[in-house]
Structures are given as C-alpha cells and as structure tokens.
Amino acid sequence: MAGKTVVLNAARMNYDGRLDFSVLAPEVLVYDDTAQDQILERVQGAEIVVTKELPVSAETLAAFPDSVRLICEAGTGYNNIALPAAQAKGITVCNIPAYSTERVAHTAVMMILNLSSSMQIQMAMLAKGDRSNFTKCLQTDHVEVNGKTLGVIGAGNIGREVIKIAKALGMQILVYTRTPRDDEEHVKYVPLDTVLTECDYLTLHCPLNENTKHLINEETLAKMKPSAFIINTGRGALIDEPALIRALQEGRIAGAGLDVQETEPPAEDNPLYTLPNVILTPHMGWKGLETRQRLVSILADNIHAFLDGHPINVVS
C-alpha cells in the first residue's frame, strides 16, 4: 500500500502511551525500540521510515531496500542520519524544525532563573532536612537577572524565542551567529569571543555539526567569567563534557544547566549528577505532551506532503 510507514523507536516519543501514530499514513507499523541490527529487517517493504535520534549509518543506509523513499527524523536535529548516504540512495530526509521552539526556550529560561536563585542548592538542603534558609537569613546566592548579560550562540527559532523572553526580563543580550544581522534594542550581534568574555549567562542554540562539536572546550571556557553560567538545551556534544566538569569542580565557572549531555543518559558515575552547581535534566525540553502531539501532527504533514509530491522540511 502506498505510504507504508515504519516508526522504528516510538517509545522515544511515546513513553507515556498518549500519542496516536495512526494519523501518519494509511498503513503504519510501530516499534517501541529498534536495535541497530534490527533496522534493515524492519524497513523491508516500507516507503517511509520514522526515527527519533536513532543513529542510521552510511553502511546501514547503503543496504536499505529500494522501497524506502523518505526518512522522517522526528525532531529538529538530524545529525544522527548519514545524509550523503541517503542522497546516494535517492532517499529524501526531512525533519521537524519548529515543533518545540517555545518549550525548549522556556527550559533554557527556567535554567537561567533557577541558577540565579541557587534553586538546586536550596532543594538539596531541604532534601537533607536543612531548613536554615528559613530559620536564618537566606544561606544561598540569589541574584537578579535583569541588567545581566545573556550570551546566545545561534539565533534560529529557539534562540530567537530565548532572546524575546530575555528582553522581557530586562537582560542585555549578545548574540553570535553565522549570519550577520543588524543590532536591535538590547540585542547586539558580536564575535564569539565577545560573547564568551562578557556574558553572565551563556545559552547554546546552534546545530551540532563538525564545526560546532565541542564549541565549548578548555580554551573557550577559559575566556568566560568565573561568575558565569552555561545553559545547554541544544545538543550535548556542543560542550566538551570533561572540560566543563573540570571547570565546574575547580570553580572556573559558576555553574551549568544541562538538559542535554554528550551521552544520554549519562553514565552512573558521571559527576554531573552530584555537582552542587549543576542543574541536570533528562533532555526534557521537547517532552511536554503538547509538544509531542505537535511533533506527530507535523510528522503527518511531512508524510502527506511527500506523498502528494510536494515534500516539505527537507534537509537532504
């Protein structure tokens, strides 16, 4: 049947069973998870393959059956798919570019506000039965964000949404982006070094590619203020994680809010779990119910447009 669709790792999106994938196509086969050695078997006879952050290598793509015409990555990032190999096979690849803009931006701003109030330290104190923040004067740092400088790397959909909220909070904003732009009220577009050296908070919203992997590393961390915080809601590998951990442990940076990590989930012994100056969340930025429902709706739009001969959101 035309449009036969296979969802290879639905549980990554539908962990609570509240999504309906039947809207994607007339015939949909759904797998909760798929191991690498199961991919080729499960895409046999399919015209459309849906993945969510599932690595699909060049070797695997080269062995795809000729029936596969479209791969839909159910998210914004598509670095998990070997695009040149897909092109070589004549397979179109599309993504979901803006389904989680507000929710991810709100996660980044939540990190900024919580770090400014040492909220993670306050919650840890209560968990240990320490009520001294109530019985004495406040024992933890608590600072205003208005008037502070927010550094933004990347000014796509999510970066722009963060900028909008930061302006409403009264922050001064420095932005580094590949595309030159004109300055705006409270927003200046500047070189990367200027962002790093002058920001009080740094938030990452650029794609992960060969040019941005480990953009934040020993060298770039050394340029930042020891009082600055880093927020990452983009991709974990934008940051050299061991370098960041050392900087956090040694007090060379004040703290970090990390919704993404280089390896997800982090290893059980990863110091990020227990560092007092870190807020660690499980890549939750896109996981709101409404956000995931929107994702499925746009997935359906992508598939229907492709079958109608007018593909949208193509990245290949």
N, C-alpha and C positions, 0 to 999 in steps of 0.2 A: 504493500500500500504506500502511495506517495506520502512522503513526510514522516516515515517511520523514525521515531526518535528514541534514543537511549540516554538515560541520565545515569552517569557512572557512579556518582558519590552523593546521592541525595541527602544523606544524613548530615552532611556538612552544612546544608542549608535548612533541613527539615528535622532538626534534632528534637523538636517537641511535637512532631506529627501534625502541625497545624497548617501545612501548605498543601495545595492541590496542584499537582503537576499534569493533570488530565487536560488542562487548558492549552498545553503546549502544542499538541498535534493530534490528528485523528487516532494515531497509534503510538502509545508511549510505554516503554519498558523502563522500570525504575529499579535501580540497585542502591541500597543504602551506602555501600562502600565497594571499592574495586581495587584489588592489588595490582601491581604493575604487570604481573604475569597473567592477569585475567582480562586485560584491556582488549587485546586482539580478538579473543573469543567472543566478548560481549558486544563488540561493534559490528560483527558479521551481519550483513543484510541491512544495516542501519543507513539511513540517509543523513541523519543529523545526530551529532553527539554533543551532550551537555556535560561540562566539567565544572568543578568549583575548586580552584587552586590545586588541581591534581596534575602532577608532572606528566607531560606527554612528550617523550623524547623524539629526536630526529629518527632514531632507529625504529621506534615504535610506529611513528607516522609513515615511514617508508613502507611498512608492512600492512598499512591499513587497506581494507578492501576498496575496490573502485566504487562501491555503492556510497561511500561517505562523501558528502559534498559540502557539509557545513559543520564546523565546531563552534559551539556557543560557550564561551567562558562566562560563567555566572558571577561576574564581578568586574571591577574596574581594571585591575592589573591582569596582564596576560603573559607575564614573563615565564610562566610555567609551561607554555606551549612553544615548541620549536617552530617559529613562524617560517623560516626559509624552507624547512622540510614540508610544511603544509602547502606552501606556494608551489613547491616542486611537484606535489601530488595533485595540484589543482583544487585544493580544499580551501574554501573561504573560512576565515576566522573572524568572529565578531565578539564584542564584549558588551558590558552594561555600564556605560560611562558615568552615569549621574544618579544612580538609584539610591545611594546612601549619603549624598552630599551633606544634608543637614545633620543627620545622626552622627556622622564621623566628625564634623565640625564641632558639634556640641560635646562630643567626647574629648576633643582637644581642649576646648574651653573649660570643661569640667576639671581636667587635669591642672590647668593653669590656676584656677580658683582654689582647688584643694591644696596644691603645693604652696600657694601663697599663705595659706592658713595652717600649714603643717597638719592637715587633717588626718593623714595616715598615722602620724605620731600620736595624735590625740586619741584616735580609735584604738591604737595598740595599748596605750596607757589604760584605757577603760577595760580592755580585754584582760589585762593583768590585775585589775582591781585597784589601779592607781587613780584616785579621784582628786589629786592635788590641783588640777586645773579648775576645780570647783571650790575646794576648801581654801586655796591660796589664790594669789593673783595668777593669771594665765602663765603657765610654765613653758609654753612653746612659742615659736615665732609666729607672728600674724601681721602681714603687711598688705597695704593697698595695691591693687593692680593699676588703678587709674594713675596716669602720669608715668608709668613704667614703659619700657621699650620692648615691643614684641618683634622678634625676628621671624620672618616667614620665608621658607625656602620652597618655591613652587607656588604659582598663582593660577592654578586651574580652578575647577568648580569648587573643590573643598577648600583650597587655600583662600579663594575669594570670599567664601562664606565665613571663614575664620576672621578674615580682615574686617568684614562687615560687623561682626559681633564685637571684635576688639575695639573698633572705633566707637561703638555704643558704650563700651566700658571705659572710654576715656584714655585708651592706650595710644602711645606713639608707635608707628609701625614702619619697620624697614623690611623691604622685600627684595629677595634675589630670585630672578627668573631668567630663563634663556632668552625670552622675547622682550626687547626693550619696551618700556611703557612710560607714559607721562606721569609725573608725580600728581598726587591728589591731596586733599586736605587730610593732614595727619598721616599720610602714606607717602613714603619715599622709596624709589627703586634704586638700589645701590649695589655695588660689588659684594661678592660673598664675604670677603674679609671684613668689610664694614659691618655687615650683619653680625658676624661672629664676635667681633670685638666690642660692639656697642649694645647688644641685646641683653635684656634681663631674663627673657624667656625666648627659647628658640623652638619653633614648631615646624615639622617636616611634612611637606605635601607634594613632593616630586615623585615621578615614577621610578621604579627600580630598573636600572639597566647597567651596562658596562661602565658608563660614565658616572653613575651615582652610587654604585655599590661602595660601601664604607666611606661615603662622603664625610661622615663624622668619624674621625680617627684620632690617633695620638696628636698629629700635627694640628688639626682643626680644633680639637678640644683645648689645646694649649693656648689658643688665641682668645678663648672665652673668659669672661669674668668668673672668679671663684664663687661669686654670689648668683650666677645664672643657672637656670633650669632648662632641661631639654625635654620636649614632648614629641613622641613619635606615634602617630596613628596611621602611618603610610605602610611601609614595608620594613621588617626587622633588619634586613641586611643593608639598609641605608646607613646603619651605625655599625662600626667595628665593636662588637659587644664586649670582648675582653678589655679593649682600651677604655670603654666607658666605665666598666666595672672598676678598673683601677683608679680612674679619675674620681669616681664616687667614693671609693674606700679611702682615698688619700685626701679628700676634701678639696680637690682641684676644681670641682664643680658642685653646686649646692644640692642638686637632686635631679630626678628624672621621672617623667610619667610615660610609661611604655605600654601601649595597647597591642603592640606587635613586637616580636622578638626574632632573632636570627633563626632559631629552631623553635618551632611551635608544636607541642608545648615545650617549654624549657626543660632541660634535664633536672632530675630531682634535687641535685646538689648545686644548682645554679644559685649564686649569691644574690641574684636579683630578687628572689623570693623573700629574703630576710633583711636586706639592707634597709635601714630606717628612713633613708632619704629617697626611697623609690616607691612610686605607686605602680603596681603591676596588674594589668587586667588581661583577660584571655581573648584578645582580638574581638572585642565586643562591639566595636564601632558600627559594624554593619548588621548586627544580630538582632536589632529591635524587630518586633513582629511586623509592624507596618512596613519597615524597610525591606524585610524578606518577602513580604507579599508584593511589594512594588517590584522587587527583583524578578519574581516569577512572571508578573504581568509584562515587564519589558522583555524577558526571555521569549514569551509568546509573541510579542510584537516582532522581535528579531526573526523568529522562525517563520511567521506568517508572511512577513515582507520578503524573505528569501524565496519562499515557495511561490510567491506572486511575481518573482523576477525582478524585484526592486530591493536588494539587500540594504540593510542599514547598520550603522555602528560597526562597520567593517574595519579591522585593524591590519589585515594581511594584504 
